[in-house]
């Protein structure tokens, strides 16, 4: 059974972003309780993509331009080797910053419920 680019990405992103939403709700309550300005924790918005915008991009060449260097990826390798690890990096960083600032969250909040 083949795995589409959409199936490999959007359900993962949706689940983890829902978990992050729960974590941010806990952070908002923490900020209120501790009299911390919520903008310290919350100041960004996320955008959405449809399956049609992603599916079929497995073989598409993706070029990242950084200063004087270009890196080329095939779509599926870009998703699995670059996008997903970076997504988890940023989720984990947000989680760690909130915990470091005393928000009472744990692994179950990060993993969420199915």
Gaussian input, Z-matrix of N, CA and C with variables (Angstrom, degrees):
# hf/3-21g

backbone

0 1
 N
 C     1     B1
 C     2     B2     1     A1
 N     3     B3     2     A2     1     D1
 C     4     B4     3     A3     2     D2
 C     5     B5     4     A4     3     D3
 N     6     B6     5     A5     4     D4
 C     7     B7     6     A6     5     D5
 C     8     B8     7     A7     6     D6
 N     9     B9     8     A8     7     D7
 C    10    B10     9     A9     8     D8
 C    11    B11    10    A10     9     D9
 N    12    B12    11    A11    10    D10
 C    13    B13    12    A12    11    D11
 C    14    B14    13    A13    12    D12
 N    15    B15    14    A14    13    D13
 C    16    B16    15    A15    14    D14
 C    17    B17    16    A16    15    D15
 N    18    B18    17    A17    16    D16
 C    19    B19    18    A18    17    D17
 C    20    B20    19    A19    18    D18
 N    21    B21    20    A20    19    D19
 C    22    B22    21    A21    20    D20
 C    23    B23    22    A22    21    D21
 N    24    B24    23    A23    22    D22
 C    25    B25    24    A24    23    D23
 C    26    B26    25    A25    24    D24
 N    27    B27    26    A26    25    D25
 C    28    B28    27    A27    26    D26
 C    29    B29    28    A28    27    D27
 N    30    B30    29    A29    28    D28
 C    31    B31    30    A30    29    D29
 C    32    B32    31    A31    30    D30
 N    33    B33    32    A32    31    D31
 C    34    B34    33    A33    32    D32
 C    35    B35    34    A34    33    D33
 N    36    B36    35    A35    34    D34
 C    37    B37    36    A36    35    D35
 C    38    B38    37    A37    36    D36
 N    39    B39    38    A38    37    D37
 C    40    B40    39    A39    38    D38
 C    41    B41    40    A40    39    D39
 N    42    B42    41    A41    40    D40
 C    43    B43    42    A42    41    D41
 C    44    B44    43    A43    42    D42
 N    45    B45    44    A44    43    D43
 C    46    B46    45    A45    44    D44
 C    47    B47    46    A46    45    D45
 N    48    B48    47    A47    46    D46
 C    49    B49    48    A48    47    D47
 C    50    B50    49    A49    48    D48
 N    51    B51    50    A50    49    D49
 C    52    B52    51    A51    50    D50
 C    53    B53    52    A52    51    D51
 N    54    B54    53    A53    52    D52
 C    55    B55    54    A54    53    D53
 C    56    B56    55    A55    54    D54
 N    57    B57    56    A56    55    D55
 C    58    B58    57    A57    56    D56
 C    59    B59    58    A58    57    D57
 N    60    B60    59    A59    58    D58
 C    61    B61    60    A60    59    D59
 C    62    B62    61    A61    60    D60
 N    63    B63    62    A62    61    D61
 C    64    B64    63    A63    62    D62
 C    65    B65    64    A64    63    D63
 N    66    B66    65    A65    64    D64
 C    67    B67    66    A66    65    D65
 C    68    B68    67    A67    66    D66
 N    69    B69    68    A68    67    D67
 C    70    B70    69    A69    68    D68
 C    71    B71    70    A70    69    D69
 N    72    B72    71    A71    70    D70
 C    73    B73    72    A72    71    D71
 C    74    B74    73    A73    72    D72
 N    75    B75    74    A74    73    D73
 C    76    B76    75    A75    74    D74
 C    77    B77    76    A76    75    D75
 N    78    B78    77    A77    76    D76
 C    79    B79    78    A78    77    D77
 C    80    B80    79    A79    78    D78
 N    81    B81    80    A80    79    D79
 C    82    B82    81    A81    80    D80
 C    83    B83    82    A82    81    D81
 N    84    B84    83    A83    82    D82
 C    85    B85    84    A84    83    D83
 C    86    B86    85    A85    84    D84
 N    87    B87    86    A86    85    D85
 C    88    B88    87    A87    86    D86
 C    89    B89    88    A88    87    D87
 N    90    B90    89    A89    88    D88
 C    91    B91    90    A90    89    D89
 C    92    B92    91    A91    90    D90
 N    93    B93    92    A92    91    D91
 C    94    B94    93    A93    92    D92
 C    95    B95    94    A94    93    D93
 N    96    B96    95    A95    94    D94
 C    97    B97    96    A96    95    D95
 C    98    B98    97    A97    96    D96
 N    99    B99    98    A98    97    D97
 C   100   B100    99    A99    98    D98
 C   101   B101   100   A100    99    D99
 N   102   B102   101   A101   100   D100
 C   103   B103   102   A102   101   D101
 C   104   B104   103   A103   102   D102
 N   105   B105   104   A104   103   D103
 C   106   B106   105   A105   104   D104
 C   107   B107   106   A106   105   D105
 N   108   B108   107   A107   106   D106
 C   109   B109   108   A108   107   D107
 C   110   B110   109   A109   108   D108
 N   111   B111   110   A110   109   D109
 C   112   B112   111   A111   110   D110
 C   113   B113   112   A112   111   D111
 N   114   B114   113   A113   112   D112
 C   115   B115   114   A114   113   D113
 C   116   B116   115   A115   114   D114
 N   117   B117   116   A116   115   D115
 C   118   B118   117   A117   116   D116
 C   119   B119   118   A118   117   D117
 N   120   B120   119   A119   118   D118
 C   121   B121   120   A120   119   D119
 C   122   B122   121   A121   120   D120
 N   123   B123   122   A122   121   D121
 C   124   B124   123   A123   122   D122
 C   125   B125   124   A124   123   D123
 N   126   B126   125   A125   124   D124
 C   127   B127   126   A126   125   D125
 C   128   B128   127   A127   126   D126
 N   129   B129   128   A128   127   D127
 C   130   B130   129   A129   128   D128
 C   131   B131   130   A130   129   D129
 N   132   B132   131   A131   130   D130
 C   133   B133   132   A132   131   D131
 C   134   B134   133   A133   132   D132
 N   135   B135   134   A134   133   D133
 C   136   B136   135   A135   134   D134
 C   137   B137   136   A136   135   D135
 N   138   B138   137   A137   136   D136
 C   139   B139   138   A138   137   D137
 C   140   B140   139   A139   138   D138
 N   141   B141   140   A140   139   D139
 C   142   B142   141   A141   140   D140
 C   143   B143   142   A142   141   D141
 N   144   B144   143   A143   142   D142
 C   145   B145   144   A144   143   D143
 C   146   B146   145   A145   144   D144
 N   147   B147   146   A146   145   D145
 C   148   B148   147   A147   146   D146
 C   149   B149   148   A148   147   D147
 N   150   B150   149   A149   148   D148
 C   151   B151   150   A150   149   D149
 C   152   B152   151   A151   150   D150
 N   153   B153   152   A152   151   D151
 C   154   B154   153   A153   152   D152
 C   155   B155   154   A154   153   D153
 N   156   B156   155   A155   154   D154
 C   157   B157   156   A156   155   D155
 C   158   B158   157   A157   156   D156
 N   159   B159   158   A158   157   D157
 C   160   B160   159   A159   158   D158
 C   161   B161   160   A160   159   D159
 N   162   B162   161   A161   160   D160
 C   163   B163   162   A162   161   D161
 C   164   B164   163   A163   162   D162
 N   165   B165   164   A164   163   D163
 C   166   B166   165   A165   164   D164
 C   167   B167   166   A166   165   D165
 N   168   B168   167   A167   166   D166
 C   169   B169   168   A168   167   D167
 C   170   B170   169   A169   168   D168
 N   171   B171   170   A170   169   D169
 C   172   B172   171   A171   170   D170
 C   173   B173   172   A172   171   D171
 N   174   B174   173   A173   172   D172
 C   175   B175   174   A174   173   D173
 C   176   B176   175   A175   174   D174
 N   177   B177   176   A176   175   D175
 C   178   B178   177   A177   176   D176
 C   179   B179   178   A178   177   D177
 N   180   B180   179   A179   178   D178
 C   181   B181   180   A180   179   D179
 C   182   B182   181   A181   180   D180
 N   183   B183   182   A182   181   D181
 C   184   B184   183   A183   182   D182
 C   185   B185   184   A184   183   D183
 N   186   B186   185   A185   184   D184
 C   187   B187   186   A186   185   D185
 C   188   B188   187   A187   186   D186
 N   189   B189   188   A188   187   D187
 C   190   B190   189   A189   188   D188
 C   191   B191   190   A190   189   D189
 N   192   B192   191   A191   190   D190
 C   193   B193   192   A192   191   D191
 C   194   B194   193   A193   192   D192
 N   195   B195   194   A194   193   D193
 C   196   B196   195   A195   194   D194
 C   197   B197   196   A196   195   D195
 N   198   B198   197   A197   196   D196
 C   199   B199   198   A198   197   D197
 C   200   B200   199   A199   198   D198
 N   201   B201   200   A200   199   D199
 C   202   B202   201   A201   200   D200
 C   203   B203   202   A202   201   D201
 N   204   B204   203   A203   202   D202
 C   205   B205   204   A204   203   D203
 C   206   B206   205   A205   204   D204
 N   207   B207   206   A206   205   D205
 C   208   B208   207   A207   206   D206
 C   209   B209   208   A208   207   D207
 N   210   B210   209   A209   208   D208
 C   211   B211   210   A210   209   D209
 C   212   B212   211   A211   210   D210
 N   213   B213   212   A212   211   D211
 C   214   B214   213   A213   212   D212
 C   215   B215   214   A214   213   D213
 N   216   B216   215   A215   214   D214
 C   217   B217   216   A216   215   D215
 C   218   B218   217   A217   216   D216
 N   219   B219   218   A218   217   D217
 C   220   B220   219   A219   218   D218
 C   221   B221   220   A220   219   D219
 N   222   B222   221   A221   220   D220
 C   223   B223   222   A222   221   D221
 C   224   B224   223   A223   222   D222
 N   225   B225   224   A224   223   D223
 C   226   B226   225   A225   224   D224
 C   227   B227   226   A226   225   D225
 N   228   B228   227   A227   226   D226
 C   229   B229   228   A228   227   D227
 C   230   B230   229   A229   228   D228
 N   231   B231   230   A230   229   D229
 C   232   B232   231   A231   230   D230
 C   233   B233   232   A232   231   D231
 N   234   B234   233   A233   232   D232
 C   235   B235   234   A234   233   D233
 C   236   B236   235   A235   234   D234
 N   237   B237   236   A236   235   D235
 C   238   B238   237   A237   236   D236
 C   239   B239   238   A238   237   D237
 N   240   B240   239   A239   238   D238
 C   241   B241   240   A240   239   D239
 C   242   B242   241   A241   240   D240
 N   243   B243   242   A242   241   D241
 C   244   B244   243   A243   242   D242
 C   245   B245   244   A244   243   D243
 N   246   B246   245   A245   244   D244
 C   247   B247   246   A246   245   D245
 C   248   B248   247   A247   246   D246
 N   249   B249   248   A248   247   D247
 C   250   B250   249   A249   248   D248
 C   251   B251   250   A250   249   D249
 N   252   B252   251   A251   250   D250
 C   253   B253   252   A252   251   D251
 C   254   B254   253   A253   252   D252
 N   255   B255   254   A254   253   D253
 C   256   B256   255   A255   254   D254
 C   257   B257   256   A256   255   D255
 N   258   B258   257   A257   256   D256
 C   259   B259   258   A258   257   D257
 C   260   B260   259   A259   258   D258
 N   261   B261   260   A260   259   D259
 C   262   B262   261   A261   260   D260
 C   263   B263   262   A262   261   D261
 N   264   B264   263   A263   262   D262
 C   265   B265   264   A264   263   D263
 C   266   B266   265   A265   264   D264
 N   267   B267   266   A266   265   D265
 C   268   B268   267   A267   266   D266
 C   269   B269   268   A268   267   D267
 N   270   B270   269   A269   268   D268
 C   271   B271   270   A270   269   D269
 C   272   B272   271   A271   270   D270
 N   273   B273   272   A272   271   D271
 C   274   B274   273   A273   272   D272
 C   275   B275   274   A274   273   D273
 N   276   B276   275   A275   274   D274
 C   277   B277   276   A276   275   D275
 C   278   B278   277   A277   276   D276
 N   279   B279   278   A278   277   D277
 C   280   B280   279   A279   278   D278
 C   281   B281   280   A280   279   D279
 N   282   B282   281   A281   280   D280
 C   283   B283   282   A282   281   D281
 C   284   B284   283   A283   282   D282
 N   285   B285   284   A284   283   D283
 C   286   B286   285   A285   284   D284
 C   287   B287   286   A286   285   D285
 N   288   B288   287   A287   286   D286
 C   289   B289   288   A288   287   D287
 C   290   B290   289   A289   288   D288
 N   291   B291   290   A290   289   D289
 C   292   B292   291   A291   290   D290
 C   293   B293   292   A292   291   D291
 N   294   B294   293   A293   292   D292
 C   295   B295   294   A294   293   D293
 C   296   B296   295   A295   294   D294
 N   297   B297   296   A296   295   D295
 C   298   B298   297   A297   296   D296
 C   299   B299   298   A298   297   D297
 N   300   B300   299   A299   298   D298
 C   301   B301   300   A300   299   D299
 C   302   B302   301   A301   300   D300
 N   303   B303   302   A302   301   D301
 C   304   B304   303   A303   302   D302
 C   305   B305   304   A304   303   D303
 N   306   B306   305   A305   304   D304
 C   307   B307   306   A306   305   D305
 C   308   B308   307   A307   306   D306
 N   309   B309   308   A308   307   D307
 C   310   B310   309   A309   308   D308
 C   311   B311   310   A310   309   D309
 N   312   B312   311   A311   310   D310
 C   313   B313   312   A312   311   D311
 C   314   B314   313   A313   312   D312
 N   315   B315   314   A314   313   D313
 C   316   B316   315   A315   314   D314
 C   317   B317   316   A316   315   D315
 N   318   B318   317   A317   316   D316
 C   319   B319   318   A318   317   D317
 C   320   B320   319   A319   318   D318
 N   321   B321   320   A320   319   D319
 C   322   B322   321   A321   320   D320
 C   323   B323   322   A322   321   D321
 N   324   B324   323   A323   322   D322
 C   325   B325   324   A324   323   D323
 C   326   B326   325   A325   324   D324
 N   327   B327   326   A326   325   D325
 C   328   B328   327   A327   326   D326
 C   329   B329   328   A328   327   D327
 N   330   B330   329   A329   328   D328
 C   331   B331   330   A330   329   D329
 C   332   B332   331   A331   330   D330
 N   333   B333   332   A332   331   D331
 C   334   B334   333   A333   332   D332
 C   335   B335   334   A334   333   D333
 N   336   B336   335   A335   334   D334
 C   337   B337   336   A336   335   D335
 C   338   B338   337   A337   336   D336
 N   339   B339   338   A338   337   D337
 C   340   B340   339   A339   338   D338
 C   341   B341   340   A340   339   D339

   B1=1.4409
   B2=1.5325
   B3=1.3072
   B4=1.4663
   B5=1.5288
   B6=1.3067
   B7=1.4558
   B8=1.5133
   B9=1.3396
   B10=1.4602
   B11=1.5235
   B12=1.3066
   B13=1.4621
   B14=1.5306
   B15=1.3197
   B16=1.4614
   B17=1.5283
   B18=1.3546
   B19=1.4583
   B20=1.5280
   B21=1.3219
   B22=1.4669
   B23=1.5291
   B24=1.3251
   B25=1.4579
   B26=1.5237
   B27=1.2937
   B28=1.4622
   B29=1.5323
   B30=1.3398
   B31=1.4671
   B32=1.5359
   B33=1.3239
   B34=1.4690
   B35=1.5201
   B36=1.3315
   B37=1.4628
   B38=1.5226
   B39=1.3398
   B40=1.4595
   B41=1.5235
   B42=1.3267
   B43=1.4712
   B44=1.5231
   B45=1.3149
   B46=1.4555
   B47=1.5331
   B48=1.3199
   B49=1.4617
   B50=1.5225
   B51=1.3334
   B52=1.4633
   B53=1.5233
   B54=1.3284
   B55=1.4610
   B56=1.5278
   B57=1.3235
   B58=1.4630
   B59=1.5251
   B60=1.3256
   B61=1.4583
   B62=1.5179
   B63=1.3236
   B64=1.4543
   B65=1.5254
   B66=1.3222
   B67=1.4658
   B68=1.5224
   B69=1.3240
   B70=1.4675
   B71=1.5194
   B72=1.3370
   B73=1.4687
   B74=1.5200
   B75=1.3147
   B76=1.4636
   B77=1.5239
   B78=1.3326
   B79=1.4724
   B80=1.5248
   B81=1.3337
   B82=1.4646
   B83=1.5255
   B84=1.3337
   B85=1.4629
   B86=1.5264
   B87=1.3118
   B88=1.4681
   B89=1.5298
   B90=1.3188
   B91=1.4696
   B92=1.5248
   B93=1.3247
   B94=1.4661
   B95=1.5251
   B96=1.3240
   B97=1.4701
   B98=1.5290
   B99=1.3332
   B100=1.4656
   B101=1.5247
   B102=1.3576
   B103=1.4684
   B104=1.5283
   B105=1.3379
   B106=1.4654
   B107=1.5176
   B108=1.3098
   B109=1.4686
   B110=1.5282
   B111=1.3543
   B112=1.4649
   B113=1.5262
   B114=1.3284
   B115=1.4605
   B116=1.5227
   B117=1.3444
   B118=1.4630
   B119=1.5281
   B120=1.3403
   B121=1.4660
   B122=1.5308
   B123=1.3289
   B124=1.4699
   B125=1.5165
   B126=1.3237
   B127=1.4652
   B128=1.5321
   B129=1.3001
   B130=1.4588
   B131=1.5318
   B132=1.3083
   B133=1.4653
   B134=1.5218
   B135=1.3662
   B136=1.4508
   B137=1.5349
   B138=1.3362
   B139=1.4537
   B140=1.5168
   B141=1.4202
   B142=1.4732
   B143=1.5163
   B144=1.3661
   B145=1.4613
   B146=1.5194
   B147=1.3298
   B148=1.4628
   B149=1.5214
   B150=1.3221
   B151=1.4649
   B152=1.5302
   B153=1.3280
   B154=1.4733
   B155=1.5307
   B156=1.3295
   B157=1.4620
   B158=1.5267
   B159=1.3280
   B160=1.4582
   B161=1.5220
   B162=1.3416
   B163=1.4642
   B164=1.5222
   B165=1.3202
   B166=1.4522
   B167=1.5231
   B168=1.3197
   B169=1.4652
   B170=1.5249
   B171=1.3338
   B172=1.4648
   B173=1.5173
   B174=1.3143
   B175=1.4683
   B176=1.5233
   B177=1.3087
   B178=1.4625
   B179=1.5226
   B180=1.3121
   B181=1.4525
   B182=1.5245
   B183=1.3027
   B184=1.4648
   B185=1.5213
   B186=1.3089
   B187=1.4556
   B188=1.5228
   B189=1.3197
   B190=1.4574
   B191=1.5127
   B192=1.3196
   B193=1.4605
   B194=1.5183
   B195=1.3085
   B196=1.4635
   B197=1.5204
   B198=1.3030
   B199=1.4572
   B200=1.5235
   B201=1.3203
   B202=1.4675
   B203=1.5242
   B204=1.3368
   B205=1.4635
   B206=1.5186
   B207=1.3288
   B208=1.4583
   B209=1.5153
   B210=1.3408
   B211=1.4529
   B212=1.5138
   B213=1.3297
   B214=1.4658
   B215=1.5262
   B216=1.3253
   B217=1.4594
   B218=1.5204
   B219=1.3202
   B220=1.4610
   B221=1.5252
   B222=1.3280
   B223=1.4537
   B224=1.5200
   B225=1.3432
   B226=1.4523
   B227=1.5278
   B228=1.3099
   B229=1.4609
   B230=1.5277
   B231=1.3277
   B232=1.4644
   B233=1.5267
   B234=1.3440
   B235=1.4599
   B236=1.5287
   B237=1.3381
   B238=1.4591
   B239=1.5248
   B240=1.3234
   B241=1.4678
   B242=1.5258
   B243=1.3245
   B244=1.4609
   B245=1.5321
   B246=1.3271
   B247=1.4670
   B248=1.5285
   B249=1.3391
   B250=1.4597
   B251=1.5295
   B252=1.3430
   B253=1.4756
   B254=1.5309
   B255=1.3297
   B256=1.4634
   B257=1.5187
   B258=1.3201
   B259=1.4647
   B260=1.5283
   B261=1.3354
   B262=1.4596
   B263=1.5260
   B264=1.3085
   B265=1.4639
   B266=1.5277
   B267=1.3299
   B268=1.4600
   B269=1.5258
   B270=1.3463
   B271=1.4667
   B272=1.5215
   B273=1.3193
   B274=1.4510
   B275=1.5213
   B276=1.3297
   B277=1.4599
   B278=1.5276
   B279=1.3330
   B280=1.4726
   B281=1.5232
   B282=1.3141
   B283=1.4637
   B284=1.5301
   B285=1.3368
   B286=1.4653
   B287=1.5308
   B288=1.3322
   B289=1.4648
   B290=1.5271
   B291=1.3294
   B292=1.4643
   B293=1.5252
   B294=1.3397
   B295=1.4743
   B296=1.5211
   B297=1.3237
   B298=1.4626
   B299=1.5261
   B300=1.3322
   B301=1.4643
   B302=1.5234
   B303=1.3360
   B304=1.4540
   B305=1.5089
   B306=1.3458
   B307=1.4660
   B308=1.5256
   B309=1.3248
   B310=1.4660
   B311=1.5267
   B312=1.3116
   B313=1.4648
   B314=1.5205
   B315=1.3183
   B316=1.4551
   B317=1.5163
   B318=1.3173
   B319=1.4667
   B320=1.5287
   B321=1.3249
   B322=1.4800
   B323=1.5188
   B324=1.3315
   B325=1.4683
   B326=1.5245
   B327=1.3256
   B328=1.4630
   B329=1.5205
   B330=1.3395
   B331=1.4536
   B332=1.5164
   B333=1.3374
   B334=1.4592
   B335=1.5171
   B336=1.3171
   B337=1.4634
   B338=1.5096
   B339=1.2740
   B340=1.4742
   B341=1.4820
   A1=108.64
   A2=116.34
   A3=119.53
   A4=110.26
   A5=113.92
   A6=121.89
   A7=107.75
   A8=116.45
   A9=118.93
   A10=110.23
   A11=115.82
   A12=120.93
   A13=110.76
   A14=116.24
   A15=120.52
   A16=110.52
   A17=116.01
   A18=120.08
   A19=112.30
   A20=117.09
   A21=121.30
   A22=112.32
   A23=117.26
   A24=118.34
   A25=114.28
   A26=119.23
   A27=122.40
   A28=113.20
   A29=121.31
   A30=118.23
   A31=112.85
   A32=117.12
   A33=121.06
   A34=109.64
   A35=116.46
   A36=120.56
   A37=110.80
   A38=116.75
   A39=121.41
   A40=110.87
   A41=117.09
   A42=120.41
   A43=110.71
   A44=117.49
   A45=120.35
   A46=111.92
   A47=117.33
   A48=119.56
   A49=111.09
   A50=117.74
   A51=119.93
   A52=110.24
   A53=116.39
   A54=119.96
   A55=110.37
   A56=116.16
   A57=120.03
   A58=110.57
   A59=117.60
   A60=121.62
   A61=110.72
   A62=116.64
   A63=120.91
   A64=110.59
   A65=115.82
   A66=120.64
   A67=110.53
   A68=116.94
   A69=119.64
   A70=112.02
   A71=117.41
   A72=120.38
   A73=110.36
   A74=115.77
   A75=120.11
   A76=109.27
   A77=116.83
   A78=121.10
   A79=110.71
   A80=117.89
   A81=120.87
   A82=110.67
   A83=116.81
   A84=120.15
   A85=110.49
   A86=115.68
   A87=120.75
   A88=110.24
   A89=116.48
   A90=120.76
   A91=110.34
   A92=116.47
   A93=119.65
   A94=110.98
   A95=115.78
   A96=120.61
   A97=111.89
   A98=116.42
   A99=121.31
   A100=113.23
   A101=116.23
   A102=121.74
   A103=112.37
   A104=115.19
   A105=122.27
   A106=107.51
   A107=117.51
   A108=121.54
   A109=108.45
   A110=117.67
   A111=121.40
   A112=112.93
   A113=116.96
   A114=119.75
   A115=111.97
   A116=116.78
   A117=119.89
   A118=109.14
   A119=116.77
   A120=121.54
   A121=113.50
   A122=115.23
   A123=119.15
   A124=111.60
   A125=117.13
   A126=118.40
   A127=113.64
   A128=118.30
   A129=120.50
   A130=111.06
   A131=115.93
   A132=122.55
   A133=108.64
   A134=116.99
   A135=122.83
   A136=109.08
   A137=117.90
   A138=123.46
   A139=108.98
   A140=116.85
   A141=121.32
   A142=111.26
   A143=115.27
   A144=123.14
   A145=108.86
   A146=117.07
   A147=120.84
   A148=109.26
   A149=115.88
   A150=121.04
   A151=110.22
   A152=117.06
   A153=120.99
   A154=112.20
   A155=116.94
   A156=120.03
   A157=112.58
   A158=117.35
   A159=121.03
   A160=112.88
   A161=116.76
   A162=119.88
   A163=111.40
   A164=115.13
   A165=120.74
   A166=113.39
   A167=116.49
   A168=119.68
   A169=112.86
   A170=116.90
   A171=121.10
   A172=112.94
   A173=116.66
   A174=120.36
   A175=112.80
   A176=117.69
   A177=121.65
   A178=109.78
   A179=116.93
   A180=120.83
   A181=109.68
   A182=115.40
   A183=121.91
   A184=106.78
   A185=116.60
   A186=121.57
   A187=109.49
   A188=115.31
   A189=121.17
   A190=108.16
   A191=116.13
   A192=121.43
   A193=108.28
   A194=115.39
   A195=121.69
   A196=107.73
   A197=114.91
   A198=122.05
   A199=110.70
   A200=118.06
   A201=120.52
   A202=112.68
   A203=117.36
   A204=121.20
   A205=111.11
   A206=115.76
   A207=121.77
   A208=108.58
   A209=115.95
   A210=121.36
   A211=107.39
   A212=116.23
   A213=121.66
   A214=109.57
   A215=115.40
   A216=122.55
   A217=108.57
   A218=116.74
   A219=121.01
   A220=105.34
   A221=117.68
   A222=122.51
   A223=115.07
   A224=117.19
   A225=119.50
   A226=111.67
   A227=117.76
   A228=121.24
   A229=110.27
   A230=117.25
   A231=121.17
   A232=110.41
   A233=116.77
   A234=121.15
   A235=111.07
   A236=115.69
   A237=119.69
   A238=113.72
   A239=117.34
   A240=120.81
   A241=114.21
   A242=118.20
   A243=120.48
   A244=112.67
   A245=116.88
   A246=120.80
   A247=111.65
   A248=117.42
   A249=119.41
   A250=112.76
   A251=119.44
   A252=117.69
   A253=112.71
   A254=118.55
   A255=121.00
   A256=111.34
   A257=117.10
   A258=121.74
   A259=110.13
   A260=116.10
   A261=120.03
   A262=111.77
   A263=117.63
   A264=120.64
   A265=110.46
   A266=116.67
   A267=120.13
   A268=112.21
   A269=116.92
   A270=119.50
   A271=110.62
   A272=115.97
   A273=121.21
   A274=111.11
   A275=116.69
   A276=120.24
   A277=111.02
   A278=117.45
   A279=120.62
   A280=110.27
   A281=116.42
   A282=122.10
   A283=110.58
   A284=116.90
   A285=121.36
   A286=111.95
   A287=117.15
   A288=120.81
   A289=110.08
   A290=116.43
   A291=119.78
   A292=111.42
   A293=117.19
   A294=119.94
   A295=110.91
   A296=115.85
   A297=120.35
   A298=111.19
   A299=115.48
   A300=120.62
   A301=112.52
   A302=116.94
   A303=121.53
   A304=117.18
   A305=118.37
   A306=119.97
   A307=108.12
   A308=116.69
   A309=122.14
   A310=110.39
   A311=116.12
   A312=122.52
   A313=107.81
   A314=115.63
   A315=120.94
   A316=111.64
   A317=114.83
   A318=121.68
   A319=111.88
   A320=117.14
   A321=119.64
   A322=111.74
   A323=117.12
   A324=119.77
   A325=110.14
   A326=116.64
   A327=120.86
   A328=110.95
   A329=117.63
   A330=121.63
   A331=112.61
   A332=117.67
   A333=121.31
   A334=112.23
   A335=114.93
   A336=121.06
   A337=108.74
   A338=116.03
   A339=119.90
   A340=111.34
   D1=127.03
   D2=-179.29
   D3=-83.05
   D4=154.65
   D5=-179.64
   D6=-112.93
   D7=119.33
   D8=-178.96
   D9=-77.00
   D10=161.12
   D11=177.96
   D12=-59.73
   D13=-39.59
   D14=177.87
   D15=-62.24
   D16=-48.24
   D17=-179.04
   D18=-62.70
   D19=-32.02
   D20=-178.80
   D21=-79.57
   D22=-13.42
   D23=-174.15
   D24=-123.52
   D25=-61.72
   D26=-169.71
   D27=-60.52
   D28=-44.34
   D29=176.44
   D30=-61.03
   D31=-36.92
   D32=177.09
   D33=-65.14
   D34=-48.04
   D35=-179.98
   D36=-60.73
   D37=-45.00
   D38=-178.06
   D39=-60.84
   D40=-47.82
   D41=-179.74
   D42=-61.42
   D43=-48.36
   D44=-176.96
   D45=-68.70
   D46=-35.46
   D47=176.93
   D48=-69.00
   D49=-34.36
   D50=173.66
   D51=-64.31
   D52=-40.33
   D53=176.38
   D54=-63.19
   D55=-42.07
   D56=178.14
   D57=-62.89
   D58=-36.43
   D59=177.48
   D60=-60.59
   D61=-42.97
   D62=176.53
   D63=-62.15
   D64=-44.10
   D65=178.77
   D66=-61.67
   D67=-41.49
   D68=179.47
   D69=-67.43
   D70=-31.88
   D71=174.87
   D72=-64.78
   D73=-41.64
   D74=176.44
   D75=-63.31
   D76=-40.95
   D77=179.03
   D78=-64.07
   D79=-39.24
   D80=179.11
   D81=-63.53
   D82=-42.29
   D83=177.59
   D84=-64.82
   D85=-39.75
   D86=177.36
   D87=-62.17
   D88=-45.31
   D89=179.90
   D90=-60.98
   D91=-41.37
   D92=178.81
   D93=-64.73
   D94=-45.47
   D95=-179.33
   D96=-62.35
   D97=-40.71
   D98=-176.26
   D99=-93.06
   D100=3.24
   D101=-179.69
   D102=60.68
   D103=41.60
   D104=176.32
   D105=-100.73
   D106=133.29
   D107=177.54
   D108=-59.07
   D109=125.13
   D110=-177.28
   D111=-59.88
   D112=-28.84
   D113=-179.48
   D114=-62.27
   D115=-18.75
   D116=175.13
   D117=-61.24
   D118=-37.93
   D119=-178.11
   D120=-95.33
   D121=-36.55
   D122=-171.45
   D123=-118.06
   D124=115.84
   D125=177.25
   D126=-153.76
   D127=15.94
   D128=-177.56
   D129=-129.12
   D130=158.16
   D131=175.91
   D132=-124.02
   D133=151.34
   D134=179.32
   D135=-110.58
   D136=153.89
   D137=177.95
   D138=-112.06
   D139=166.64
   D140=-176.08
   D141=-116.71
   D142=158.64
   D143=177.92
   D144=-132.41
   D145=150.13
   D146=176.73
   D147=-96.45
   D148=162.63
   D149=177.51
   D150=-58.89
   D151=-38.28
   D152=-178.09
   D153=-63.44
   D154=-28.96
   D155=179.42
   D156=-76.35
   D157=-18.48
   D158=-174.94
   D159=-110.86
   D160=-45.85
   D161=-177.30
   D162=-59.54
   D163=142.48
   D164=-178.28
   D165=89.29
   D166=2.26
   D167=-178.12
   D168=-96.64
   D169=9.11
   D170=-176.89
   D171=-56.28
   D172=-38.79
   D173=-176.43
   D174=-101.16
   D175=-1.39
   D176=179.45
   D177=-64.34
   D178=139.19
   D179=176.36
   D180=-82.60
   D181=129.39
   D182=177.90
   D183=-112.83
   D184=126.78
   D185=179.90
   D186=-114.97
   D187=121.78
   D188=175.11
   D189=-101.01
   D190=126.65
   D191=178.80
   D192=-108.79
   D193=118.71
   D194=178.74
   D195=-127.53
   D196=113.78
   D197=-179.60
   D198=46.07
   D199=-105.17
   D200=-176.32
   D201=-106.34
   D202=16.08
   D203=-175.59
   D204=-128.28
   D205=139.21
   D206=173.65
   D207=-116.76
   D208=135.31
   D209=175.45
   D210=-120.99
   D211=133.01
   D212=-178.42
   D213=-111.22
   D214=135.84
   D215=178.06
   D216=-130.43
   D217=152.71
   D218=164.12
   D219=-83.22
   D220=151.51
   D221=-173.18
   D222=-50.60
   D223=-50.06
   D224=-177.47
   D225=-66.08
   D226=-42.30
   D227=177.50
   D228=-63.78
   D229=-38.30
   D230=178.20
   D231=-61.72
   D232=-45.63
   D233=178.77
   D234=-61.34
   D235=-52.27
   D236=-172.80
   D237=-75.32
   D238=-34.56
   D239=-174.49
   D240=-97.89
   D241=-17.27
   D242=-175.58
   D243=-124.77
   D244=-55.54
   D245=-174.24
   D246=-65.19
   D247=-53.66
   D248=-177.75
   D249=-61.53
   D250=-46.83
   D251=177.19
   D252=-60.28
   D253=-39.41
   D254=178.37
   D255=-66.94
   D256=-38.55
   D257=177.18
   D258=-58.91
   D259=-49.48
   D260=179.32
   D261=-66.95
   D262=-34.20
   D263=176.62
   D264=-58.47
   D265=-47.89
   D266=-177.44
   D267=-70.81
   D268=-37.64
   D269=174.69
   D270=-60.46
   D271=-46.89
   D272=-178.45
   D273=-64.85
   D274=-39.22
   D275=178.82
   D276=-63.59
   D277=-44.81
   D278=177.68
   D279=-60.33
   D280=-44.86
   D281=178.31
   D282=-59.44
   D283=-47.39
   D284=-177.96
   D285=-64.77
   D286=-40.29
   D287=178.36
   D288=-61.87
   D289=-44.19
   D290=179.98
   D291=-64.56
   D292=-43.35
   D293=177.84
   D294=-63.68
   D295=-41.86
   D296=179.90
   D297=-60.27
   D298=-31.52
   D299=-179.99
   D300=-90.38
   D301=15.95
   D302=171.72
   D303=89.76
   D304=4.97
   D305=178.63
   D306=-69.89
   D307=129.24
   D308=-176.40
   D309=-80.86
   D310=80.32
   D311=176.32
   D312=-126.18
   D313=156.62
   D314=-179.10
   D315=-139.70
   D316=-172.99
   D317=-177.04
   D318=-57.90
   D319=-37.88
   D320=179.47
   D321=-63.32
   D322=-35.15
   D323=176.14
   D324=-66.12
   D325=-41.16
   D326=-179.53
   D327=-66.02
   D328=-45.31
   D329=-177.94
   D330=-77.71
   D331=-28.21
   D332=179.42
   D333=70.89
   D334=-176.93
   D335=177.92
   D336=-111.78
   D337=149.26
   D338=-179.93
   D339=-85.61

